[in-house]
């Protein structure tokens, strides 16, 4: 099972987490998930398990169809199952 580390809530609808596919990976991938997906009572920096079978995909703006980016121009990502 994959592990996620909770970073922070972002706005009213989303949260930022760092996902590691398994214990053999050093770094996590930053992805946005729905706020309600975060377990109740979790604190910033806490880890929790997430289901395997996900893909990391670019976050696409629903209105414009363009890939959303951070201020530095890097792509934002979400999980897709």
VENVENPE-V136248 format. One record per pair of residues at least 4 apart in sequence whose ideal C-beta (glycine too) atoms are under 8 Angstrom apart, sorted by sequence separation. I is the first residue (numbers start at 1). J is the second residue. If there is no record, write none. Layout:
BEGIN
I|J  I|J
END
This chain:
BEGIN
10|14  21|25  33|37  38|42  42|46  50|54  61|65  69|73  70|74  9|14  10|15  20|25  33|38  60|65  61|66  69|74  70|75  9|15  10|16  42|48  60|66  61|67  69|75  70|76  8|15  9|16  20|27  60|67  61|68  68|75  69|76  7|15  8|16  20|28  59|67  60|68  67|75  68|76  6|15  7|16  18|27  19|28  20|29  39|48  58|67  59|68  67|76  7|17  18|28  19|29  58|68  6|17  7|18  17|28  18|29  5|17  18|30  19|31  4|17  5|18  17|30  18|31  4|18  16|30  17|31  4|19  5|20  16|31  17|32  3|19  4|20  16|32  17|33  59|75  2|19  3|20  15|32  58|75  59|76  2|20  14|32  15|33  58|76  59|77  2|21  3|22  14|33  15|34  58|77  59|78  2|22  3|23  14|34  15|35  57|77  58|78  13|34  14|35  17|38  56|77  57|78  10|32  13|35  15|37  56|78  57|79  5|28  7|30  12|35  15|38  56|79  57|80  4|28  55|79  56|80  31|56  54|79  55|80  9|35  54|80  55|81  29|56  32|59  54|81  53|81  9|38  50|79  51|81  19|50  6|38  19|54  6|42  8|44  6|43  7|44  19|56  6|44  6|45  5|45  6|46  5|46  6|47  5|47  6|48  4|47  3|47  4|48  32|76  3|48  4|49  32|77  33|78  3|49  4|50  31|77  32|78  33|79  2|49  3|50  30|77  31|78  1|49  2|50  29|77  31|79  1|50  2|51  1|51  2|52  1|52  2|54  19|79
END
